[in-house]
Amino acid sequence: MWATNASWVWLLFYSVFGISLAASAFSLIIRKRIGISVLHIVILVTGFMVFFLNAMGRSEGMTELHYFWKSLREGALWAIYVLISGLFSIYWWYGFVISYRDKG
């Protein structure tokens, strides 16, 4: 049987993904930070897909996150892309929060 992450990990993962996607769409709707929001959506969705498509290639008994960290240590390009997409998402959230904080 394949190992998988705990339910709370998946809840957190999908919540962050969904909220990030919704926040980017919100930025597009109100026409604020359009270019970087489109880029964020593209990177978010492709990073998500790359993570799951490559996680299918893990060996039995290894969780998705364990496989990701192992691949990152080995220098796998897909793992580096997923890491960069996560870091870009943090950068986008920083800009999103700052743009509203400066307003008030």
Backbone as CSV, one residue per row, in Angstrom:
resi,resn,N_x,N_y,N_z,CA_x,CA_y,CA_z,C_x,C_y,C_z
1,MET,0.841,-1.191,0.000,0.000,0.000,0.000,0.881,1.248,0.000
2,TRP,0.468,2.227,-0.778,1.228,3.462,-0.883,1.039,4.309,0.364
3,ALA,2.125,4.895,0.822,2.056,5.818,1.960,1.604,7.179,1.444
4,THR,0.916,7.897,2.285,0.492,9.251,1.927,0.603,10.141,3.150
5,ASN,0.498,11.415,2.940,0.598,12.361,4.041,-0.667,12.321,4.896
6,ALA,-0.561,12.861,6.096,-1.703,12.921,7.004,-2.782,13.839,6.429
7,SER,-4.004,13.630,6.859,-5.134,14.423,6.358,-4.950,15.914,6.608
8,TRP,-4.385,16.275,7.761,-4.207,17.699,8.074,-3.209,18.354,7.113
9,VAL,-2.242,17.577,6.626,-1.274,18.116,5.659,-1.994,18.450,4.356
10,TRP,-2.849,17.538,3.909,-3.588,17.780,2.674,-4.577,18.920,2.835
11,LEU,-5.211,19.015,3.994,-6.132,20.123,4.253,-5.399,21.458,4.165
12,LEU,-4.246,21.533,4.781,-3.437,22.753,4.736,-2.984,23.052,3.306
13,PHE,-2.507,22.033,2.610,-2.007,22.189,1.245,-3.097,22.709,0.308
14,TYR,-4.254,22.041,0.309,-5.344,22.456,-0.575,-5.925,23.806,-0.168
15,SER,-5.947,24.108,1.118,-6.444,25.412,1.582,-5.555,26.542,1.085
16,VAL,-4.254,26.385,1.246,-3.314,27.412,0.780,-3.415,27.563,-0.738
17,PHE,-3.496,26.453,-1.440,-3.627,26.497,-2.898,-4.907,27.223,-3.305
18,GLY,-6.027,26.842,-2.719,-7.313,27.445,-3.069,-7.398,28.917,-2.722
19,ILE,-6.924,29.286,-1.536,-6.959,30.689,-1.120,-6.037,31.531,-1.999
20,SER,-4.881,30.990,-2.344,-3.952,31.717,-3.214,-4.549,31.931,-4.598
21,LEU,-5.180,30.903,-5.119,-5.819,31.011,-6.428,-6.954,32.038,-6.390
22,ALA,-7.759,31.997,-5.343,-8.870,32.945,-5.201,-8.360,34.378,-5.035
23,ALA,-7.300,34.561,-4.267,-6.750,35.905,-4.055,-6.179,36.469,-5.353
24,SER,-5.541,35.623,-6.147,-5.024,36.077,-7.445,-6.170,36.451,-8.379
25,ALA,-7.210,35.635,-8.385,-8.381,35.942,-9.213,-9.034,37.243,-8.750
26,PHE,-9.099,37.453,-7.448,-9.645,38.693,-6.895,-8.843,39.895,-7.380
27,SER,-7.523,39.771,-7.373,-6.670,40.861,-7.864,-6.945,41.162,-9.331
28,LEU,-7.200,40.120,-10.109,-7.519,40.329,-11.524,-8.876,41.006,-11.690
29,ILE,-9.837,40.591,-10.880,-11.186,41.153,-10.982,-11.187,42.644,-10.660
30,ILE,-10.443,43.032,-9.625,-10.418,44.454,-9.257,-9.341,45.223,-10.028
31,ARG,-8.695,44.532,-10.956,-7.679,45.135,-11.838,-6.528,45.765,-11.065
32,LYS,-6.025,45.009,-10.114,-4.888,45.461,-9.316,-3.797,44.399,-9.413
33,ARG,-2.579,44.804,-9.738,-1.437,43.899,-9.860,-1.728,42.793,-10.890
34,ILE,-2.193,43.197,-12.047,-2.673,42.253,-13.057,-1.575,41.324,-13.563
35,GLY,-0.451,41.883,-13.997,0.612,41.060,-14.579,1.146,40.012,-13.622
36,ILE,1.452,40.426,-12.411,2.024,39.488,-11.451,0.974,38.483,-10.967
37,SER,-0.304,38.879,-10.986,-1.360,37.953,-10.578,-1.576,36.860,-11.622
38,VAL,-1.500,37.229,-12.897,-1.598,36.222,-13.961,-0.420,35.258,-13.858
39,LEU,0.772,35.812,-13.670,1.965,34.977,-13.511,1.827,34.062,-12.293
40,HIS,1.271,34.585,-11.210,1.079,33.790,-9.996,0.136,32.621,-10.254
41,ILE,-0.952,32.864,-10.963,-1.892,31.783,-11.271,-1.213,30.708,-12.114
42,VAL,-0.470,31.126,-13.132,0.213,30.164,-14.010,1.230,29.345,-13.218
43,ILE,2.046,30.012,-12.429,3.075,29.312,-11.652,2.448,28.432,-10.581
44,LEU,1.383,28.906,-9.953,0.705,28.136,-8.917,0.122,26.840,-9.483
45,VAL,-0.583,26.955,-10.592,-1.220,25.780,-11.196,-0.174,24.814,-11.750
46,THR,0.834,25.329,-12.458,1.848,24.424,-13.014,2.691,23.781,-11.913
47,GLY,3.008,24.531,-10.867,3.756,23.953,-9.746,2.972,22.841,-9.075
48,PHE,1.680,23.054,-8.911,0.780,22.059,-8.323,0.745,20.794,-9.186
49,MET,0.600,20.983,-10.503,0.544,19.836,-11.409,1.873,19.080,-11.445
50,VAL,2.968,19.802,-11.508,4.292,19.170,-11.546,4.522,18.358,-10.277
51,PHE,4.134,18.923,-9.129,4.298,18.217,-7.858,3.556,16.886,-7.881
52,PHE,2.283,16.904,-8.265,1.491,15.681,-8.219,1.860,14.680,-9.305
53,LEU,2.183,15.150,-10.484,2.579,14.216,-11.537,3.876,13.495,-11.177
54,ASN,4.808,14.210,-10.565,6.064,13.574,-10.176,5.923,12.743,-8.913
55,ALA,5.001,13.109,-8.044,4.791,12.334,-6.821,4.261,10.938,-7.138
56,MET,3.663,10.775,-8.310,3.186,9.448,-8.702,4.344,8.490,-8.943
57,GLY,5.534,9.016,-9.179,6.691,8.175,-9.448,7.461,7.760,-8.213
58,ARG,6.940,8.066,-7.036,7.659,7.732,-5.800,7.577,6.235,-5.534
59,SER,8.512,5.768,-4.736,8.511,4.347,-4.403,7.507,4.065,-3.294
60,GLU,7.131,2.826,-3.182,6.151,2.423,-2.173,6.702,2.683,-0.770
61,GLY,5.849,3.176,0.109,6.253,3.454,1.479,6.784,4.859,1.691
62,MET,6.821,5.674,0.636,7.345,7.037,0.733,6.197,8.023,0.501
63,THR,6.049,9.005,1.386,4.992,10.004,1.205,5.386,11.001,0.124
64,GLU,4.405,11.764,-0.323,4.644,12.750,-1.368,5.669,13.794,-0.927
65,LEU,5.515,14.296,0.291,6.447,15.321,0.770,7.846,14.764,0.994
66,HIS,7.933,13.541,1.483,9.242,12.911,1.664,9.936,12.745,0.310
67,TYR,9.171,12.337,-0.683,9.719,12.181,-2.029,10.170,13.530,-2.597
68,PHE,9.384,14.581,-2.339,9.746,15.922,-2.793,11.076,16.353,-2.182
69,TRP,11.227,16.217,-0.859,12.472,16.634,-0.197,13.655,15.797,-0.665
70,LYS,13.430,14.509,-0.870,14.495,13.635,-1.369,14.923,14.075,-2.772
71,SER,13.952,14.362,-3.618,14.249,14.804,-4.986,14.933,16.164,-4.995
72,LEU,14.541,17.034,-4.079,15.165,18.352,-3.981,16.631,18.220,-3.580
73,ARG,16.910,17.348,-2.629,18.303,17.116,-2.214,19.137,16.530,-3.347
74,GLU,18.491,15.748,-4.209,19.197,15.150,-5.346,19.322,16.119,-6.523
75,GLY,18.667,17.275,-6.430,18.763,18.284,-7.482,17.834,18.073,-8.659
76,ALA,16.727,17.374,-8.447,15.766,17.145,-9.530,15.140,18.471,-9.963
77,LEU,15.098,18.705,-11.263,14.579,19.970,-11.785,13.125,20.206,-11.398
78,TRP,12.322,19.148,-11.400,10.919,19.329,-11.049,10.775,19.801,-9.607
79,ALA,11.590,19.281,-8.709,11.526,19.678,-7.302,11.996,21.120,-7.127
80,ILE,13.005,21.514,-7.886,13.485,22.899,-7.833,12.394,23.838,-8.341
81,TYR,11.705,23.450,-9.417,10.609,24.273,-9.934,9.485,24.413,-8.908
82,VAL,9.130,23.327,-8.251,8.075,23.372,-7.231,8.497,24.278,-6.079
83,LEU,9.754,24.198,-5.674,10.256,25.071,-4.609,10.199,26.539,-5.045
84,ILE,10.643,26.817,-6.253,10.608,28.191,-6.762,9.165,28.691,-6.859
85,SER,8.247,27.828,-7.266,6.846,28.255,-7.345,6.292,28.577,-5.958
86,GLY,6.704,27.824,-4.950,6.290,28.130,-3.580,6.878,29.436,-3.083
87,LEU,8.144,29.669,-3.389,8.788,30.924,-2.987,8.170,32.120,-3.713
88,PHE,7.836,31.933,-4.991,7.171,33.004,-5.730,5.810,33.310,-5.125
89,SER,5.108,32.290,-4.679,3.807,32.493,-4.050,3.939,33.299,-2.757
90,ILE,4.977,33.031,-1.988,5.235,33.814,-0.769,5.502,35.268,-1.145
91,TYR,6.304,35.483,-2.186,6.592,36.834,-2.679,5.307,37.535,-3.113
92,TRP,4.445,36.816,-3.832,3.189,37.395,-4.294,2.313,37.782,-3.105
93,TRP,2.214,36.905,-2.113,1.399,37.206,-0.929,1.939,38.426,-0.182
94,TYR,3.249,38.546,-0.108,3.847,39.713,0.544,3.395,40.994,-0.167
95,GLY,3.495,41.011,-1.484,3.064,42.171,-2.254,1.571,42.427,-2.136
96,PHE,0.791,41.381,-2.097,-0.666,41.496,-1.963,-1.034,42.144,-0.633
97,VAL,-0.434,41.663,0.442,-0.718,42.207,1.778,-0.235,43.651,1.881
98,ILE,0.964,43.913,1.394,1.523,45.270,1.449,0.653,46.252,0.660
99,SER,0.145,45.837,-0.484,-0.665,46.743,-1.306,-1.949,47.157,-0.593
100,TYR,-2.484,46.306,0.249,-3.690,46.653,0.999,-3.365,47.328,2.323
101,ARG,-2.236,46.997,2.898,-1.835,47.620,4.160,-1.532,49.098,3.952
102,ASP,-0.877,49.428,2.856,-0.524,50.819,2.564,-1.757,51.674,2.275
103,LYS,-2.826,51.029,1.864,-4.056,51.728,1.525,-4.741,52.311,2.763
104,GLY,-4.704,51.570,3.869,-5.435,51.954,5.073,-4.643,52.835,5.928
